[in-house]
Amino acid sequence: MELIYKYVWIVPFLPLSASVPIGSGSLLFPRATRGLHHIWALISISLLGIAMLLSFNLFLQQITGGPVYQYLWSWTINKNFSPELGYLIDPLTSIMPISVTTVGIMVMIYSDNYMSHDQGYVRFFAYLSLFNASMLGLVISPNLVQIYIFWELVGMCSYLLIGSWFTRPSAANACQKAFITNRIGDFGLLLGILGFYQITGSFKFRYLLGRSNESIASNEVSSFFATLCAFLLFLGPVAKSAQFPLHVWLPDAMEGPTPISALIHAATMVAAGIFLVARLFPLFKALPFIMNLISWTGGITALLGATMALAQSDLKRGLAYSTMSQSGYMVLALGTGSYRAALFHPITHAYSKALLFLGSGSVIHSMESLVGYCPAESQNMVLMGGLSKYMPITGTTFLLGTLSLCGIPPFACFWSKDEIISDSWLYSTILGGIARSAAGFTAFYMSRMYFLAFEGDLRVNLYNDPIPFYSISMWGEKESGTFTETEMGSMPQLPGNKNSSSSEGVFQFSGKMEQFDGKPMEYLVITHPLDKGDPPYPKESDNTMLLPSLVLGLFTLFVGSIGVSFVQGEISSDILSQRLTLSMNHFHENHPENWSEFFVDAIPSVGIAFSSTFVAFVLYGPINFNFSSPYLWYKRDSRLKGIPDRFINVIYNWSYYRGYIDIYYNKIFTMGIRRLAELTYLFDRWVIDGIIDRVGILGLFVGEGMKYLGGGRTSSYLFGFLFFAVIFLLTIFIFIWIR
């Protein structure tokens, strides 16, 4: 037995051992802890680096024929119930820690510079280490109870990190939305865990998966009950991996710092749901209804996320919908039985999406030097353009991530996504069509994001000159013209803008793209300096922010080569003993016709990707088609000639308003719950409390009346007694006489 197998618990313990002293020091010795913030960052990075080396060693042991190993110990004993903790090492477990630790280290190195001037720097690193520790503990868990514990810790860390800038109302609302939405899925997961414990009498995977399948096959348990429990189990990954209809928290989670957005989307929250479905795959596979549900949930999510990303102007929000779409591909692959591709796509997507988010963070930092600290402006792609001239390294790495997500060979995501599309087409032509449509939309909106941000000319006007303004969207025309300083100084100003006075900045208004105070504004506010000297231009990020992007860029280039080396064949129903053997020379050892068949199968998806990229280039590319001004790239009369305005507006409104899903959720759930609370309050006040209050008032009046009858005279008491006795007897006599 390899020594590493006995000490796997060290992998999650290492980042935890960094988080605990940082958090304790922040509470007990805040000033001293803040003074050593760079040292704490170095400790966190070093400990996670050791965990990464152990993860690689564990991975090598598994792919070279290492045994499946499980270690358990009881943490309490109560008659026949003995919950256990421990760890499980198998091929599935060996893959995930590599993704978590490598992406986590890159994010930490990046965060050291990105958060260097933030007051919550130390607190951020404490949460970051705890986040990594929770995810690592989740992937090595041997039973459902331990997974649920770390599942909740992952959710808690995401809540804390999304709300890192909790003084901003939007960030506070976003973390609450993420927390509440995930409560729905987590409650279902808990019920599903308890249901399968009743079926199998165990929480351990090695026993639960086999025993549940036997019970279902032999009809020992009702198929309806087993399907219901499996549905409840699947509800947890639906919320955690942002699947429809519990996806609404993911775009709003962009209110957190960009590094945590990279970690959530690449290696933790989103990956946790995919991992759990993969871990329970043999259980779901025995229930055809659940497999169909999983596949259709993934397909709808992939297409919905892709369509909602089409017209987003916020750079991070567009990437968030991209993550939603790609996680839909992963769930679709699991539902169609494409287990191998479903496990590989989270790896390729993790490096590509982390690369894109870190690149977006560099862009946002650079834009803040031009427009001030305001997310509505610094993240707005409409104000960018031409950034590759000023930020060549960031532009190049962002392009690599874009090409990967578009599915262009030989970049990472091509190898996994192409296989998912092919397998889904074989499973169902409808699901295959959905997967291909989502792939086309993905190539379009990712290319659009790159062209808007990095190509063309910088669209922020850096001087105090009359500013031309045009429609900021290709989806429809607005009136064009110019504003002078005086005219712009009298216009509405963006809440919270640092340059809000006319002596510090002027305002350009162009197009309807943002909402403030719950109402859509017809124009977007843009600030820029009045200084006539050399204007500030975008600049490349520091080396500590560029290094992680370069490393992730290399992963994006070469990690896809692993995808062609999975052994062909069916996945065994016993997931815990299945070998996902890797060989870098696998395809090279095959006959040439296998390569030719592979390329023929890849033609449809690659053709869709190139076609969509070309359409995005025509609409948003740097070439100005007979336009005299670089600002005219958004005028649609030349580029979209012949396309009905109504059709374009329908597409734009669908994307801009998030498929109207958030609006209906707000009306049905948020406003509905408030109305229900108001009705409950009125019922409680006027019925429940009303009855009690009126009984009390009645007793008061009776007591007051009786007070005057108690005079202490015997004759008065006899008269009252005889009077009521006579009335009682008369009543009885009348009742008898009537009958």
Rosetta blueprint (number, residue, H / E / L):
1 M L
2 E L
3 L H
4 I H
5 Y H
6 K H
7 Y L
8 V L
9 W L
10 I H
11 V H
12 P H
13 F H
14 L H
15 P H
16 L H
17 S H
18 A H
19 S H
20 V H
21 P H
22 I H
23 G H
24 S H
25 G H
26 S H
27 L H
28 L H
29 F L
30 P H
31 R H
32 A H
33 T H
34 R H
35 G H
36 L L
37 H H
38 H H
39 I H
40 W H
41 A H
42 L H
43 I H
44 S H
45 I H
46 S H
47 L H
48 L H
49 G H
50 I H
51 A H
52 M H
53 L H
54 L H
55 S H
56 F H
57 N H
58 L H
59 F H
60 L H
61 Q H
62 Q H
63 I H
64 T L
65 G L
66 G L
67 P L
68 V L
69 Y E
70 Q E
71 Y E
72 L E
73 W E
74 S E
75 W L
76 T L
77 I L
78 N E
79 K L
80 N L
81 F E
82 S L
83 P L
84 E E
85 L E
86 G E
87 Y E
88 L E
89 I E
90 D L
91 P H
92 L H
93 T H
94 S H
95 I H
96 M H
97 P H
98 I H
99 S H
100 V H
101 T H
102 T H
103 V H
104 G H
105 I H
106 M H
107 V H
108 M H
109 I H
110 Y H
111 S H
112 D H
113 N H
114 Y H
115 M L
116 S L
117 H L
118 D L
119 Q L
120 G L
121 Y H
122 V H
123 R H
124 F H
125 F H
126 A H
127 Y H
128 L H
129 S H
130 L H
131 F H
132 N H
133 A H
134 S H
135 M H
136 L H
137 G H
138 L H
139 V H
140 I L
141 S L
142 P L
143 N E
144 L H
145 V H
146 Q H
147 I H
148 Y H
149 I H
150 F H
151 W H
152 E H
153 L H
154 V H
155 G H
156 M H
157 C H
158 S H
159 Y H
160 L H
161 L H
162 I H
163 G L
164 S L
165 W L
166 F L
167 T L
168 R L
169 P H
170 S H
171 A H
172 A H
173 N H
174 A H
175 C H
176 Q H
177 K H
178 A H
179 F H
180 I H
181 T H
182 N H
183 R H
184 I H
185 G H
186 D H
187 F H
188 G H
189 L H
190 L H
191 L H
192 G H
193 I H
194 L H
195 G H
196 F H
197 Y H
198 Q H
199 I H
200 T H
201 G L
202 S L
203 F L
204 K E
205 F H
206 R H
207 Y H
208 L H
209 L H
210 G H
211 R H
212 S H
213 N H
214 E H
215 S H
216 I H
217 A H
218 S L
219 N L
220 E L
221 V L
222 S L
223 S H
224 F H
225 F H
226 A H
227 T H
228 L H
229 C H
230 A H
231 F H
232 L H
233 L H
234 F H
235 L H
236 G H
237 P H
238 V H
239 A H
240 K H
241 S L
242 A L
243 Q L
244 F L
245 P L
246 L L
247 H L
248 V L
249 W H
250 L H
251 P H
252 D H
253 A H
254 M H
255 E H
256 G L
257 P L
258 T H
259 P H
260 I H
261 S H
262 A H
263 L H
264 I H
265 H H
266 A H
267 A L
268 T L
269 M H
270 V H
271 A H
272 A H
273 G H
274 I H
275 F H
276 L H
277 V H
278 A H
279 R H
280 L L
281 F H
282 P H
283 L H
284 F H
285 K H
286 A L
287 L L
288 P H
289 F H
290 I H
291 M H
292 N H
293 L H
294 I H
295 S H
296 W H
297 T H
298 G H
299 G H
300 I H
301 T H
302 A H
303 L H
304 L H
305 G H
306 A H
307 T H
308 M H
309 A L
310 L L
311 A L
312 Q L
313 S L
314 D E
315 L H
316 K H
317 R H
318 G H
319 L H
320 A H
321 Y H
322 S H
323 T H
324 M H
325 S H
326 Q H
327 S H
328 G H
329 Y H
330 M H
331 V H
332 L H
333 A H
334 L H
335 G H
336 T L
337 G L
338 S L
339 Y H
340 R H
341 A H
342 A H
343 L H
344 F H
345 H H
346 P H
347 I H
348 T H
349 H H
350 A H
351 Y H
352 S H
353 K H
354 A H
355 L H
356 L H
357 F H
358 L H
359 G H
360 S H
361 G H
362 S H
363 V H
364 I H
365 H H
366 S H
367 M H
368 E H
369 S H
370 L H
371 V H
372 G L
373 Y L
374 C L
375 P H
376 A H
377 E H
378 S H
379 Q L
380 N E
381 M H
382 V H
383 L H
384 M L
385 G L
386 G L
387 L H
388 S H
389 K H
390 Y H
391 M L
392 P H
393 I H
394 T H
395 G H
396 T H
397 T H
398 F H
399 L H
400 L H
401 G H
402 T H
403 L H
404 S H
405 L H
406 C H
407 G L
408 I L
409 P L
410 P L
411 F L
412 A H
413 C H
414 F H
415 W H
416 S H
417 K H
418 D H
419 E H
420 I H
421 I H
422 S H
423 D H
424 S H
425 W H
426 L H
427 Y H
428 S L
429 T H
430 I H
431 L H
432 G H
433 G H
434 I H
435 A H
436 R H
437 S H
438 A H
439 A H
440 G H
441 F H
442 T H
443 A H
444 F H
445 Y H
446 M H
447 S H
448 R H
449 M H
450 Y H
451 F H
452 L H
453 A H
454 F H
455 E L
456 G L
457 D L
458 L L
459 R L
460 V L
461 N L
462 L L
463 Y L
464 N L
465 D L
466 P L
467 I E
468 P E
469 F E
470 Y L
471 S L
472 I L
473 S L
474 M L
475 W L
476 G L
477 E L
478 K L
479 E L
480 S L
481 G E
482 T E
483 F E
484 T L
485 E H
486 T H
487 E H
488 M H
489 G H
490 S L
491 M L
492 P L
493 Q L
494 L L
495 P L
496 G L
497 N L
498 K L
499 N L
500 S L
501 S L
502 S L
503 S L
504 E L
505 G E
506 V E
507 F E
508 Q E
509 F E
510 S L
511 G L
512 K L
513 M L
514 E L
515 Q E
516 F E
517 D L
518 G L
519 K E
520 P E
521 M L
522 E L
523 Y L
524 L L
525 V E
526 I E
527 T E
528 H E
529 P E
530 L L
531 D L
532 K L
533 G L
534 D L
535 P L
536 P L
537 Y L
538 P L
539 K L
540 E L
541 S L
542 D L
543 N H
544 T H
545 M H
546 L H
547 L H
548 P H
549 S H
550 L H
551 V H
552 L H
553 G H
554 L H
555 F H
556 T H
557 L H
558 F H
559 V L
560 G H
561 S H
562 I H
563 G H
564 V L
565 S L
566 F E
567 V L
568 Q L
569 G L
570 E L
571 I L
572 S L
573 S L
574 D L
575 I H
576 L H
577 S H
578 Q L
579 R L
580 L L
581 T L
582 L E
583 S L
584 M L
585 N L
586 H H
587 F H
588 H H
589 E H
590 N L
591 H L
592 P H
593 E H
594 N H
595 W H
596 S H
597 E H
598 F H
599 F H
600 V H
601 D H
602 A H
603 I H
604 P H
605 S H
606 V H
607 G H
608 I H
609 A H
610 F H
611 S H
612 S H
613 T H
614 F H
615 V H
616 A H
617 F H
618 V H
619 L H
620 Y H
621 G L
622 P L
623 I L
624 N L
625 F L
626 N L
627 F L
628 S L
629 S L
630 P H
631 Y H
632 L H
633 W H
634 Y H
635 K L
636 R H
637 D H
638 S H
639 R H
640 L L
641 K L
642 G L
643 I L
644 P L
645 D H
646 R H
647 F H
648 I H
649 N H
650 V H
651 I H
652 Y H
653 N H
654 W H
655 S H
656 Y H
657 Y L
658 R H
659 G H
660 Y H
661 I H
662 D H
663 I H
664 Y H
665 Y H
666 N H
667 K H
668 I H
669 F H
670 T H
671 M H
672 G H
673 I H
674 R H
675 R H
676 L H
677 A H
678 E H
679 L H
680 T H
681 Y H
682 L H
683 F H
684 D H
685 R H
686 W H
687 V H
688 I H
689 D H
690 G H
691 I H
692 I H
693 D H
694 R H
695 V H
696 G H
697 I H
698 L H
699 G H
700 L H
701 F H
702 V H
703 G H
704 E H
705 G H
706 M H
707 K H
708 Y H
709 L H
710 G L
711 G L
712 G L
713 R L
714 T H
715 S H
716 S H
717 Y H
718 L H
719 F H
720 G H
721 F H
722 L H
723 F H
724 F H
725 A H
726 V H
727 I H
728 F H
729 L H
730 L H
731 T H
732 I H
733 F H
734 I H
735 F H
736 I H
737 W H
738 I H
739 R L
